[in-house]
Amino acid sequence: VQLRASGGGLVQAGGSLSLSCAASGRSIEAYAMAWFRQAPGKEREFIAGINWLGGGTYYDDSVRGRFTINRDNAKNTVTPQMNSLNSEDTAVYYCAQGTTGWVRYNIGAWGYWGKGTLVTVSS
């Protein structure tokens, strides 16, 4: 399984950005998908996840109301739309595929990881 994250870049505070995670090697249909991020000097943290049927979405408090995660099982992609970005959103963003169909917040529950894409928010 390979996960390729893309869409990162430089954006001004208050702006929006849409990331994408394209999976290959296995369909994502039966698995939960999520995005994590890691800011400089900090641990990797969960920010958004979506269950295998897309019926349940979960967000960290820091992004709830600003980020929206969606999945397209036919295209094998997961896309978070990020709005109202601020400097605290600056980080490397990673997509991950779960070992089951249900979102879990702990890092150990995610079996496959993409390499990450950098998002920089300028103030």
C-alpha positions as CSV (number, residue, x, y, z in Angstrom):
1,V,0.0,0.0,0.0
2,Q,1.3,3.4,-0.9
3,L,-0.2,6.7,0.2
4,R,0.8,9.9,-1.7
5,A,-0.1,13.2,-0.1
6,S,-0.1,16.3,-2.1
7,G,-1.5,19.9,-2.1
8,G,0.7,21.5,0.5
9,G,2.2,24.9,0.1
10,L,2.4,28.4,1.3
11,V,-0.9,30.2,2.2
12,Q,-1.7,33.4,3.9
13,A,-3.4,33.4,7.3
14,G,-7.2,33.3,6.8
15,G,-6.8,31.4,3.5
16,S,-7.8,27.9,2.4
17,L,-6.0,24.9,1.1
18,S,-7.1,21.5,0.0
19,L,-4.9,18.5,0.4
20,S,-5.2,15.1,-1.3
21,C,-4.2,11.6,-0.5
22,A,-4.1,9.1,-3.3
23,A,-3.8,5.4,-2.3
24,S,-2.5,2.7,-4.5
25,G,-2.0,-1.0,-4.0
26,R,-5.2,-1.6,-2.1
27,S,-8.6,-0.1,-2.1
28,I,-9.3,2.2,0.8
29,E,-13.0,1.2,0.8
30,A,-12.8,-1.1,3.9
31,Y,-10.6,1.1,5.9
32,A,-10.7,4.2,8.0
33,M,-8.6,7.1,6.7
34,A,-7.2,10.0,8.6
35,W,-4.9,13.0,8.5
36,F,-2.3,13.8,11.1
37,R,0.1,16.7,11.3
38,Q,3.5,17.3,12.9
39,A,4.7,20.8,13.7
40,P,8.4,21.6,14.3
41,G,9.4,20.3,17.7
42,K,6.1,18.7,18.4
43,E,4.6,15.2,18.3
44,R,2.5,14.0,15.4
45,E,-1.1,14.6,16.2
46,F,-4.5,13.4,14.9
47,I,-6.5,16.1,13.2
48,A,-9.2,14.5,11.1
49,G,-10.5,11.0,10.3
50,I,-13.3,9.3,8.4
51,N,-14.8,5.9,8.8
52,W,-14.8,3.3,6.0
53,L,-18.3,4.1,4.8
54,G,-17.9,7.8,5.3
55,G,-20.6,7.8,7.8
56,G,-18.6,9.1,10.7
57,T,-16.1,12.0,10.7
58,Y,-13.9,13.0,13.6
59,Y,-11.9,16.2,14.2
60,D,-9.5,17.5,16.8
61,D,-10.8,20.5,18.6
62,S,-8.1,22.6,17.0
63,V,-9.5,22.2,13.5
64,R,-13.2,21.4,14.1
65,G,-15.4,23.8,12.2
66,R,-12.5,24.8,9.9
67,F,-11.5,21.5,8.3
68,T,-13.6,19.0,6.4
69,I,-12.5,15.5,5.5
70,N,-14.1,13.6,2.6
71,R,-13.3,10.3,0.9
72,D,-14.0,9.0,-2.6
73,N,-13.7,5.2,-2.5
74,A,-14.1,4.9,-6.2
75,K,-11.1,7.2,-6.8
76,N,-9.2,5.9,-3.8
77,T,-8.7,9.3,-2.4
78,V,-9.1,11.3,0.8
79,T,-9.3,15.0,0.7
80,P,-9.3,17.5,3.6
81,Q,-10.5,20.9,2.9
82,M,-8.8,23.4,5.3
83,N,-10.3,26.9,5.8
84,S,-9.5,29.8,8.0
85,L,-5.9,28.7,8.3
86,N,-3.6,30.3,10.9
87,S,0.0,30.1,11.8
88,E,-0.6,27.3,14.3
89,D,-1.7,25.1,11.3
90,T,1.9,25.2,9.9
91,A,3.1,21.6,9.9
92,V,3.8,18.6,7.8
93,Y,0.6,16.8,7.1
94,Y,0.4,13.1,6.8
95,C,-2.4,10.8,5.5
96,A,-2.9,7.4,7.1
97,Q,-4.9,4.3,6.4
98,G,-6.3,2.4,9.4
99,T,-6.0,-1.2,10.2
100,T,-9.8,-1.4,10.5
101,G,-12.8,0.5,9.2
102,W,-13.2,2.7,12.3
103,V,-11.3,5.8,13.3
104,R,-9.0,5.6,16.3
105,Y,-7.1,8.5,17.7
106,N,-3.9,6.7,18.6
107,I,-1.1,6.6,16.1
108,G,-0.6,2.8,16.6
109,A,-4.0,2.1,15.0
110,W,-2.9,3.3,11.6
111,G,-1.1,0.8,9.5
112,Y,0.1,2.8,6.5
113,W,1.4,6.3,6.2
114,G,2.2,8.7,3.4
115,K,5.4,10.7,3.3
116,G,3.7,14.0,4.2
117,T,3.2,17.4,2.6
118,L,4.3,20.7,4.1
119,V,1.7,23.4,4.8
120,T,3.1,26.8,5.8
121,V,0.7,29.6,6.9
122,S,2.2,33.1,6.8
123,S,0.8,35.8,9.1
